[in-house]
Amino acid sequence: MNRHRLDFAIVGAGMVGMAQAALLAVRHPGMRLALLEASPETTPQLSPQYEPRVVALTQASRELLEEVGAWDDIASRRACPYVEMRVWDADGTGSVSFNSRDVQLPNLGHIVENNVIVAALRARLETLPNVELVNGFRLESWWRDCGLWHLQPRGEDRLNEEDGLREQPEIVRTRLLIGADGARSKVRDLLHIRSQDTDYHQTALVCVARSEKSHRHTAWQRFLQTGPLAFLPLAGLGDDNHCAVVWSADEALAQELLMLDDQAFALNLEKAFESRLGKVESVSERFSFPCARAMRNVIVAPVLYWWETPPTVSTPSQARV
């Protein structure tokens, strides 16, 4: 694909960037777009074991994935519908539940592993002729000229083996730039887009737990004094006893939990969850990440010339065109 004049360029080929690329490509088949990813090319590998990083897909998210042609692939792998949500607090003074029957829907949503969604979107993008996935593109700088964004990647000159001349990294030129490159967004930094950052001083622990009893296609959440604990149902490996666990806790407690061996952690998890699903029989490797929030105040980029149409920098949710 000629990258000298694209209609769309999306920086960041994660789940959000891929979904945005697929949506634009399907809705605008006559337009050309590139998905620019900093990491080297990799083929998504689906493990036979559950991945602890999951997302809860709403009905609207599922419909979007259906529209771009990725949902059937996701559903054929591992997607667990949940029909009920049960939420309660630690001291037993309050609880609430939701059921899909109350809203006359087959389910409230689906719990799906991140890598399942990424693999399905990647496979779908490879079938779309107006999309190019560019790996190893680390955005270094940008400028505007003649109504186009000029995106300069990081990298040294390379030797062209055909003519023996040295070439600079190829510049991408596009009408619309979309930043989908995560919390530490290079697009945001280069465009000096400010944000309101909130550090909750908590750490989220994630893992997969196997329980004695079935999860009954229910999403569970208990609010503890040190933070919420969620059991999210998983499906696809032959039983209904696996859940993705997200335990958000104060930093000191989180570090203590990370230091425990699997058996001790499972006992603490079972106690914190009030044994709602019976005994926690096993847990997978644990991962952790800080709980924080970043809200963007400005979504409009500067214009260098008065005759140019002001370019907007959009979040993927705002760019559903």
C-alpha atoms as a printed R data frame, in Angstrom:
    type eleno elety resid chain resno       x       y      z
1   ATOM     1    CA   MET     A     1   0.000   0.000  0.000
2   ATOM     2    CA   ASN     A     2   1.198   3.493 -0.831
3   ATOM     3    CA   ARG     A     3   1.729   5.256  2.498
4   ATOM     4    CA   HIS     A     4   2.253   8.697  0.965
5   ATOM     5    CA   ARG     A     5  -1.419   9.670  1.197
6   ATOM     6    CA   LEU     A     6  -3.606   7.609  3.488
7   ATOM     7    CA   ASP     A     7  -7.096   8.433  4.659
8   ATOM     8    CA   PHE     A     8  -6.554   7.104  8.181
9   ATOM     9    CA   ALA     A     9  -3.513   6.198 10.263
10  ATOM    10    CA   ILE     A    10  -3.981   4.521 13.633
11  ATOM    11    CA   VAL     A    11  -1.054   4.425 16.035
12  ATOM    12    CA   GLY     A    12  -1.303   1.344 18.252
13  ATOM    13    CA   ALA     A    13  -2.317  -2.151 17.132
14  ATOM    14    CA   GLY     A    14  -3.759  -3.437 20.363
15  ATOM    15    CA   MET     A    15  -7.333  -4.517 20.835
16  ATOM    16    CA   VAL     A    16  -8.744  -0.992 20.543
17  ATOM    17    CA   GLY     A    17  -6.613   0.028 17.565
18  ATOM    18    CA   MET     A    18  -7.428  -3.159 15.663
19  ATOM    19    CA   ALA     A    19 -11.146  -2.821 16.330
20  ATOM    20    CA   GLN     A    20 -11.089   0.788 15.130
21  ATOM    21    CA   ALA     A    21  -9.146  -0.176 11.997
22  ATOM    22    CA   ALA     A    22 -11.571  -2.969 11.161
23  ATOM    23    CA   LEU     A    23 -14.585  -0.714 11.691
24  ATOM    24    CA   LEU     A    24 -13.223   2.041  9.457
25  ATOM    25    CA   ALA     A    25 -12.183  -0.434  6.769
26  ATOM    26    CA   VAL     A    26 -15.589  -2.112  6.679
27  ATOM    27    CA   ARG     A    27 -17.599   1.116  6.711
28  ATOM    28    CA   HIS     A    28 -15.329   2.897  4.220
29  ATOM    29    CA   PRO     A    29 -14.089   0.239  1.776
30  ATOM    30    CA   GLY     A    30 -12.903   2.892 -0.683
31  ATOM    31    CA   MET     A    31 -10.544   4.510  1.809
32  ATOM    32    CA   ARG     A    32  -7.034   3.391  2.732
33  ATOM    33    CA   LEU     A    33  -5.677   3.089  6.220
34  ATOM    34    CA   ALA     A    34  -2.579   1.902  8.030
35  ATOM    35    CA   LEU     A    35  -2.285   0.448 11.508
36  ATOM    36    CA   LEU     A    36   1.084   1.474 12.968
37  ATOM    37    CA   GLU     A    37   2.501  -0.729 15.727
38  ATOM    38    CA   ALA     A    38   5.765  -0.141 17.585
39  ATOM    39    CA   SER     A    39   6.483  -3.778 18.446
40  ATOM    40    CA   PRO     A    40   7.969  -6.179 15.879
41  ATOM    41    CA   GLU     A    41   5.651  -8.432 13.928
42  ATOM    42    CA   THR     A    42   4.233 -11.267 15.981
43  ATOM    43    CA   THR     A    43   1.525 -13.833 15.361
44  ATOM    44    CA   PRO     A    44  -0.951 -13.983 18.248
45  ATOM    45    CA   GLN     A    45  -0.536 -17.271 20.077
46  ATOM    46    CA   LEU     A    46  -3.557 -18.765 21.805
47  ATOM    47    CA   SER     A    47  -2.587 -20.846 24.803
48  ATOM    48    CA   PRO     A    48  -4.512 -24.023 25.624
49  ATOM    49    CA   GLN     A    49  -4.820 -22.516 29.117
50  ATOM    50    CA   TYR     A    50  -6.916 -19.518 30.050
51  ATOM    51    CA   GLU     A    51  -5.365 -16.050 29.814
52  ATOM    52    CA   PRO     A    52  -6.011 -14.043 33.034
53  ATOM    53    CA   ARG     A    53  -6.457 -10.730 31.216
54  ATOM    54    CA   VAL     A    54 -10.105 -10.518 30.164
55  ATOM    55    CA   VAL     A    55 -12.682  -7.946 29.119
56  ATOM    56    CA   ALA     A    56 -16.423  -7.812 29.654
57  ATOM    57    CA   LEU     A    57 -18.065  -7.226 26.282
58  ATOM    58    CA   THR     A    58 -21.432  -5.500 26.320
59  ATOM    59    CA   GLN     A    59 -24.125  -6.110 23.733
60  ATOM    60    CA   ALA     A    60 -22.946  -3.005 21.860
61  ATOM    61    CA   SER     A    61 -19.358  -4.300 21.778
62  ATOM    62    CA   ARG     A    62 -20.518  -7.669 20.473
63  ATOM    63    CA   GLU     A    63 -22.554  -5.965 17.744
64  ATOM    64    CA   LEU     A    64 -19.485  -3.957 16.703
65  ATOM    65    CA   LEU     A    65 -17.403  -7.147 16.489
66  ATOM    66    CA   GLU     A    66 -20.188  -8.763 14.470
67  ATOM    67    CA   GLU     A    67 -20.218  -5.812 12.077
68  ATOM    68    CA   VAL     A    68 -16.485  -6.052 11.389
69  ATOM    69    CA   GLY     A    69 -16.681  -9.834 10.928
70  ATOM    70    CA   ALA     A    70 -14.685 -10.950 13.977
71  ATOM    71    CA   TRP     A    71 -17.341 -12.188 16.378
72  ATOM    72    CA   ASP     A    72 -17.886 -15.663 14.909
73  ATOM    73    CA   ASP     A    73 -14.168 -16.371 15.295
74  ATOM    74    CA   ILE     A    74 -14.251 -15.165 18.904
75  ATOM    75    CA   ALA     A    75 -17.379 -17.156 19.771
76  ATOM    76    CA   SER     A    76 -15.911 -20.331 18.252
77  ATOM    77    CA   ARG     A    77 -12.885 -20.061 20.540
78  ATOM    78    CA   ARG     A    78 -13.617 -18.997 24.127
79  ATOM    79    CA   ALA     A    79 -16.382 -16.526 24.983
80  ATOM    80    CA   CYS     A    80 -18.462 -16.965 28.117
81  ATOM    81    CA   PRO     A    81 -21.921 -15.371 28.218
82  ATOM    82    CA   TYR     A    82 -23.017 -14.227 31.648
83  ATOM    83    CA   VAL     A    83 -26.704 -14.026 32.480
84  ATOM    84    CA   GLU     A    84 -26.485 -12.580 35.974
85  ATOM    85    CA   MET     A    85 -24.415 -10.161 38.073
86  ATOM    86    CA   ARG     A    86 -24.234 -10.362 41.867
87  ATOM    87    CA   VAL     A    87 -22.603  -7.575 43.870
88  ATOM    88    CA   TRP     A    88 -22.370  -7.240 47.660
89  ATOM    89    CA   ASP     A    89 -20.321  -5.401 50.261
90  ATOM    90    CA   ALA     A    90 -17.996  -6.743 52.933
91  ATOM    91    CA   ASP     A    91 -20.146  -6.031 55.984
92  ATOM    92    CA   GLY     A    92 -23.296  -7.543 54.498
93  ATOM    93    CA   THR     A    93 -25.383  -4.371 54.633
94  ATOM    94    CA   GLY     A    94 -26.013  -4.063 50.918
95  ATOM    95    CA   SER     A    95 -26.301  -6.162 47.778
96  ATOM    96    CA   VAL     A    96 -27.658  -5.893 44.261
97  ATOM    97    CA   SER     A    97 -28.205  -8.337 41.419
98  ATOM    98    CA   PHE     A    98 -29.063  -8.084 37.735
99  ATOM    99    CA   ASN     A    99 -30.467 -10.792 35.494
100 ATOM   100    CA   SER     A   100 -30.802 -10.886 31.719
101 ATOM   101    CA   ARG     A   101 -34.411 -12.020 32.119
102 ATOM   102    CA   ASP     A   102 -35.214  -8.629 33.636
103 ATOM   103    CA   VAL     A   103 -34.304  -6.896 30.379
104 ATOM   104    CA   GLN     A   104 -35.530  -9.719 28.111
105 ATOM   105    CA   LEU     A   105 -32.096 -10.501 26.683
106 ATOM   106    CA   PRO     A   106 -30.342 -13.869 26.320
107 ATOM   107    CA   ASN     A   107 -27.396 -12.559 28.368
108 ATOM   108    CA   LEU     A   108 -25.905  -9.391 29.844
109 ATOM   109    CA   GLY     A   109 -22.652  -9.702 27.933
110 ATOM   110    CA   HIS     A   110 -19.619 -11.940 27.441
111 ATOM   111    CA   ILE     A   111 -16.338 -12.414 29.296
112 ATOM   112    CA   VAL     A   112 -13.563 -12.923 26.734
113 ATOM   113    CA   GLU     A   113  -9.806 -13.214 27.075
114 ATOM   114    CA   ASN     A   114  -7.836 -10.347 25.568
115 ATOM   115    CA   ASN     A   115  -5.700 -12.550 23.344
116 ATOM   116    CA   VAL     A   116  -8.773 -14.248 21.852
117 ATOM   117    CA   ILE     A   117 -10.130 -10.878 20.717
118 ATOM   118    CA   VAL     A   118  -6.746  -9.723 19.398
119 ATOM   119    CA   ALA     A   119  -6.225 -12.941 17.420
120 ATOM   120    CA   ALA     A   120  -9.680 -12.718 15.833
121 ATOM   121    CA   LEU     A   121  -9.259  -9.052 14.900
122 ATOM   122    CA   ARG     A   122  -5.782  -9.696 13.477
123 ATOM   123    CA   ALA     A   123  -7.124 -12.533 11.322
124 ATOM   124    CA   ARG     A   124  -9.969 -10.342 10.079
125 ATOM   125    CA   LEU     A   125  -7.693  -7.390  9.243
126 ATOM   126    CA   GLU     A   126  -5.514  -9.636  7.105
127 ATOM   127    CA   THR     A   127  -8.513 -10.236  4.825
128 ATOM   128    CA   LEU     A   128  -9.326  -6.542  4.301
129 ATOM   129    CA   PRO     A   129  -7.608  -5.133  1.188
130 ATOM   130    CA   ASN     A   130  -7.690  -1.490  2.301
131 ATOM   131    CA   VAL     A   131  -5.793  -2.071  5.583
132 ATOM   132    CA   GLU     A   132  -2.043  -2.384  6.072
133 ATOM   133    CA   LEU     A   133  -0.525  -3.435  9.389
134 ATOM   134    CA   VAL     A   134   2.925  -1.881  9.813
135 ATOM   135    CA   ASN     A   135   5.001  -3.423 12.606
136 ATOM   136    CA   GLY     A   136   8.132  -1.850 14.038
137 ATOM   137    CA   PHE     A   137   6.821   1.707 13.483
138 ATOM   138    CA   ARG     A   138   7.904   3.737 16.524
139 ATOM   139    CA   LEU     A   139   6.519   7.249 16.125
140 ATOM   140    CA   GLU     A   140   9.258   9.843 16.646
141 ATOM   141    CA   SER     A   141   7.849  13.150 15.371
142 ATOM   142    CA   TRP     A   142   5.151  14.724 13.220
143 ATOM   143    CA   TRP     A   143   4.346  17.821 11.222
144 ATOM   144    CA   ARG     A   144   1.468  19.144  9.133
145 ATOM   145    CA   ASP     A   145   1.716  20.147  5.491
146 ATOM   146    CA   CYS     A   146  -0.938  20.564  2.789
147 ATOM   147    CA   GLY     A   147  -3.664  19.196  5.019
148 ATOM   148    CA   LEU     A   148  -1.806  15.971  5.860
149 ATOM   149    CA   TRP     A   149  -0.201  14.567  8.967
150 ATOM   150    CA   HIS     A   150   3.403  13.550  8.297
151 ATOM   151    CA   LEU     A   151   4.461  10.817 10.727
152 ATOM   152    CA   GLN     A   152   8.200  10.249 11.117
153 ATOM   153    CA   PRO     A   153   9.217   6.888 12.625
154 ATOM   154    CA   ARG     A   154  12.237   6.335 14.817
155 ATOM   155    CA   GLY     A   155  15.097   4.471 13.209
156 ATOM   156    CA   GLU     A   156  18.382   4.705 11.375
157 ATOM   157    CA   ASP     A   157  18.935   4.808  7.648
158 ATOM   158    CA   ARG     A   158  19.046   1.391  6.046
159 ATOM   159    CA   LEU     A   159  20.884   0.088  3.006
160 ATOM   160    CA   ASN     A   160  18.810  -0.662 -0.072
161 ATOM   161    CA   GLU     A   161  20.238  -3.941 -1.357
162 ATOM   162    CA   GLU     A   162  19.029  -3.285 -4.913
163 ATOM   163    CA   ASP     A   163  20.763   0.035 -5.622
164 ATOM   164    CA   GLY     A   164  23.230   0.246 -2.751
165 ATOM   165    CA   LEU     A   165  21.854   3.590 -1.552
166 ATOM   166    CA   ARG     A   166  20.916   4.418  2.004
167 ATOM   167    CA   GLU     A   167  17.249   5.112  2.696
168 ATOM   168    CA   GLN     A   168  15.573   6.901  5.566
169 ATOM   169    CA   PRO     A   169  12.655   5.285  7.410
170 ATOM   170    CA   GLU     A   170   9.485   5.750  5.390
171 ATOM   171    CA   ILE     A   171   7.259   8.643  6.429
172 ATOM   172    CA   VAL     A   172   3.528   7.968  6.647
173 ATOM   173    CA   ARG     A   173   1.175  10.709  5.433
174 ATOM   174    CA   THR     A   174  -2.477  10.673  6.402
175 ATOM   175    CA   ARG     A   175  -5.578  12.845  6.492
176 ATOM   176    CA   LEU     A   176  -6.707  11.679  9.943
177 ATOM   177    CA   LEU     A   177  -4.542  10.511 12.833
178 ATOM   178    CA   ILE     A   178  -6.005   8.338 15.584
179 ATOM   179    CA   GLY     A   179  -4.052   7.600 18.747
180 ATOM   180    CA   ALA     A   180  -4.787   4.172 20.243
181 ATOM   181    CA   ASP     A   181  -1.387   3.586 21.799
182 ATOM   182    CA   GLY     A   182  -2.303   3.116 25.424
183 ATOM   183    CA   ALA     A   183  -1.851   4.923 28.718
184 ATOM   184    CA   ARG     A   184   1.649   6.135 27.829
185 ATOM   185    CA   SER     A   185   0.520   7.405 24.446
186 ATOM   186    CA   LYS     A   186   3.235   8.800 22.193
187 ATOM   187    CA   VAL     A   187   0.545  10.549 20.149
188 ATOM   188    CA   ARG     A   188  -0.725  12.309 23.258
189 ATOM   189    CA   ASP     A   189   2.783  13.357 24.299
190 ATOM   190    CA   LEU     A   190   3.815  14.661 20.879
191 ATOM   191    CA   LEU     A   191   0.620  16.682 20.531
192 ATOM   192    CA   HIS     A   192   0.900  18.022 24.096
193 ATOM   193    CA   ILE     A   193  -2.549  16.772 25.008
194 ATOM   194    CA   ARG     A   194  -2.963  17.197 28.738
195 ATOM   195    CA   SER     A   195  -4.771  14.747 30.957
196 ATOM   196    CA   GLN     A   196  -6.044  14.539 34.510
197 ATOM   197    CA   ASP     A   197  -4.237  11.619 36.116
198 ATOM   198    CA   THR     A   198  -5.516   9.926 39.263
199 ATOM   199    CA   ASP     A   199  -3.472   7.382 41.206
200 ATOM   200    CA   TYR     A   200  -5.744   5.229 43.372
201 ATOM   201    CA   HIS     A   201  -2.776   3.801 45.308
202 ATOM   202    CA   GLN     A   202  -4.088   0.322 44.697
203 ATOM   203    CA   THR     A   203  -2.797  -2.672 42.767
204 ATOM   204    CA   ALA     A   204  -4.968  -5.070 40.778
205 ATOM   205    CA   LEU     A   205  -4.026  -8.745 40.937
206 ATOM   206    CA   VAL     A   206  -5.286 -10.946 38.115
207 ATOM   207    CA   CYS     A   207  -5.237 -14.714 37.748
208 ATOM   208    CA   VAL     A   208  -7.471 -17.645 36.819
209 ATOM   209    CA   ALA     A   209  -9.043 -19.703 39.608
210 ATOM   210    CA   ARG     A   210 -10.740 -23.083 39.493
211 ATOM   211    CA   SER     A   211 -13.584 -23.407 41.982
212 ATOM   212    CA   GLU     A   212 -15.339 -26.397 43.481
213 ATOM   213    CA   LYS     A   213 -18.742 -25.243 42.235
214 ATOM   214    CA   SER     A   214 -19.929 -23.967 38.854
215 ATOM   215    CA   HIS     A   215 -19.879 -20.214 38.293
216 ATOM   216    CA   ARG     A   216 -23.400 -20.552 36.816
217 ATOM   217    CA   HIS     A   217 -22.571 -17.998 34.121
218 ATOM   218    CA   THR     A   218 -22.666 -15.282 36.757
219 ATOM   219    CA   ALA     A   219 -20.302 -12.344 37.259
220 ATOM   220    CA   TRP     A   220 -19.547 -11.929 40.964
221 ATOM   221    CA   GLN     A   221 -18.118  -8.924 42.814
222 ATOM   222    CA   ARG     A   222 -17.567  -8.292 46.509
223 ATOM   223    CA   PHE     A   223 -16.544  -4.856 47.800
224 ATOM   224    CA   LEU     A   224 -13.980  -5.229 50.580
225 ATOM   225    CA   GLN     A   225 -12.653  -2.432 52.764
226 ATOM   226    CA   THR     A   226  -9.334  -2.703 50.902
227 ATOM   227    CA   GLY     A   227 -10.857  -2.838 47.402
228 ATOM   228    CA   PRO     A   228 -13.198  -4.863 45.158
229 ATOM   229    CA   LEU     A   229 -12.803  -8.560 44.323
230 ATOM   230    CA   ALA     A   230 -14.373  -9.940 41.129
231 ATOM   231    CA   PHE     A   231 -14.868 -13.494 39.836
232 ATOM   232    CA   LEU     A   232 -15.667 -13.381 36.100
233 ATOM   233    CA   PRO     A   233 -16.902 -16.601 34.450
234 ATOM   234    CA   LEU     A   234 -14.862 -18.331 31.748
235 ATOM   235    CA   ALA     A   235 -15.874 -21.016 29.259
236 ATOM   236    CA   GLY     A   236 -14.337 -23.139 26.549
237 ATOM   237    CA   LEU     A   237 -12.250 -25.796 28.314
238 ATOM   238    CA   GLY     A   238 -15.014 -28.253 29.062
239 ATOM   239    CA   ASP     A   239 -16.357 -27.047 32.416
240 ATOM   240    CA   ASP     A   240 -17.977 -24.080 34.162
241 ATOM   241    CA   ASN     A   241 -15.596 -23.982 37.120
242 ATOM   242    CA   HIS     A   242 -12.996 -21.471 35.925
243 ATOM   243    CA   CYS     A   243 -13.150 -17.730 36.621
244 ATOM   244    CA   ALA     A   244 -10.898 -14.809 35.857
245 ATOM   245    CA   VAL     A   245 -10.089 -13.137 39.170
246 ATOM   246    CA   VAL     A   246  -9.496  -9.391 39.517
247 ATOM   247    CA   TRP     A   247  -8.561  -8.445 43.079
248 ATOM   248    CA   SER     A   248  -7.918  -4.733 43.611
249 ATOM   249    CA   ALA     A   249  -6.266  -4.034 46.948
250 ATOM   250    CA   ASP     A   250  -4.282  -1.416 48.796
251 ATOM   251    CA   GLU     A   251  -0.657  -1.550 47.715
252 ATOM   252    CA   ALA     A   252   0.655  -3.075 50.954
253 ATOM   253    CA   LEU     A   253  -1.911  -5.888 50.949
254 ATOM   254    CA   ALA     A   254  -1.379  -6.521 47.246
255 ATOM   255    CA   GLN     A   255   2.341  -7.048 47.802
256 ATOM   256    CA   GLU     A   256   1.606  -9.484 50.629
257 ATOM   257    CA   LEU     A   257  -0.753 -11.450 48.389
258 ATOM   258    CA   LEU     A   258   1.812 -11.582 45.594
259 ATOM   259    CA   MET     A   259   4.398 -13.054 47.965
260 ATOM   260    CA   LEU     A   260   2.169 -15.983 49.004
261 ATOM   261    CA   ASP     A   261   2.539 -19.423 47.461
262 ATOM   262    CA   ASP     A   262  -0.373 -20.721 45.385
263 ATOM   263    CA   GLN     A   263  -1.957 -22.730 48.189
264 ATOM   264    CA   ALA     A   264  -1.878 -19.857 50.678
265 ATOM   265    CA   PHE     A   265  -3.159 -17.407 48.075
266 ATOM   266    CA   ALA     A   266  -6.034 -19.748 47.171
267 ATOM   267    CA   LEU     A   267  -7.045 -19.936 50.846
268 ATOM   268    CA   ASN     A   268  -6.978 -16.144 51.184
269 ATOM   269    CA   LEU     A   269  -8.962 -15.801 47.957
270 ATOM   270    CA   GLU     A   270 -11.576 -18.295 49.112
271 ATOM   271    CA   LYS     A   271 -11.972 -16.492 52.447
272 ATOM   272    CA   ALA     A   272 -12.224 -13.034 50.846
273 ATOM   273    CA   PHE     A   273 -14.890 -14.382 48.468
274 ATOM   274    CA   GLU     A   274 -16.847 -16.001 51.324
275 ATOM   275    CA   SER     A   275 -16.627 -19.387 49.587
276 ATOM   276    CA   ARG     A   276 -19.500 -18.411 47.290
277 ATOM   277    CA   LEU     A   277 -18.283 -20.997 44.761
278 ATOM   278    CA   GLY     A   278 -17.041 -23.496 47.309
279 ATOM   279    CA   LYS     A   279 -13.367 -24.287 47.668
280 ATOM   280    CA   VAL     A   280 -10.825 -22.537 45.434
281 ATOM   281    CA   GLU     A   281  -9.084 -25.651 44.151
282 ATOM   282    CA   SER     A   282  -6.264 -24.057 42.132
283 ATOM   283    CA   VAL     A   283  -4.960 -20.725 40.875
284 ATOM   284    CA   SER     A   284  -2.815 -19.795 37.896
285 ATOM   285    CA   GLU     A   285   0.202 -17.522 37.813
286 ATOM   286    CA   ARG     A   286  -0.611 -14.084 39.225
287 ATOM   287    CA   PHE     A   287   0.000 -10.771 37.466
288 ATOM   288    CA   SER     A   288  -0.410  -7.241 38.799
289 ATOM   289    CA   PHE     A   289  -0.769  -3.688 37.553
290 ATOM   290    CA   PRO     A   290  -1.387  -0.303 39.227
291 ATOM   291    CA   CYS     A   291  -4.901   1.126 39.364
292 ATOM   292    CA   ALA     A   292  -4.944   4.588 37.824
293 ATOM   293    CA   ARG     A   293  -7.096   6.817 35.651
294 ATOM   294    CA   ALA     A   294  -6.188   9.303 32.933
295 ATOM   295    CA   MET     A   295  -8.821  11.629 31.454
296 ATOM   296    CA   ARG     A   296  -7.989  13.752 28.408
297 ATOM   297    CA   ASN     A   297  -9.014  17.388 28.578
298 ATOM   298    CA   VAL     A   298  -8.191  18.322 24.975
299 ATOM   299    CA   ILE     A   299  -8.988  16.288 21.883
300 ATOM   300    CA   VAL     A   300  -8.329  18.943 19.227
301 ATOM   301    CA   ALA     A   301  -4.818  19.275 17.777
302 ATOM   302    CA   PRO     A   302  -3.259  22.602 16.764
303 ATOM   303    CA   VAL     A   303  -3.505  23.875 13.188
304 ATOM   304    CA   LEU     A   304  -0.392  25.305 11.563
305 ATOM   305    CA   TYR     A   305  -2.092  27.237  8.774
306 ATOM   306    CA   TRP     A   306  -5.318  29.203  8.873
307 ATOM   307    CA   TRP     A   307  -6.665  27.615  5.677
308 ATOM   308    CA   GLU     A   308  -6.400  24.063  6.986
309 ATOM   309    CA   THR     A   309  -9.381  22.221  8.399
310 ATOM   310    CA   PRO     A   310  -8.726  21.746 12.124
311 ATOM   311    CA   PRO     A   311  -7.635  18.128 12.586
312 ATOM   312    CA   THR     A   312  -9.177  16.309 15.507
313 ATOM   313    CA   VAL     A   313  -7.438  13.718 17.598
314 ATOM   314    CA   SER     A   314 -10.088  11.197 18.481
315 ATOM   315    CA   THR     A   315 -10.432   8.424 20.966
316 ATOM   316    CA   PRO     A   316 -11.664   5.229 19.252
317 ATOM   317    CA   SER     A   317 -15.075   5.530 20.903
318 ATOM   318    CA   GLN     A   318 -15.512   9.003 19.420
319 ATOM   319    CA   ALA     A   319 -14.322   8.015 15.964
320 ATOM   320    CA   ARG     A   320 -17.140   5.639 15.065
321 ATOM   321    CA   VAL     A   321 -17.711   7.201 11.663
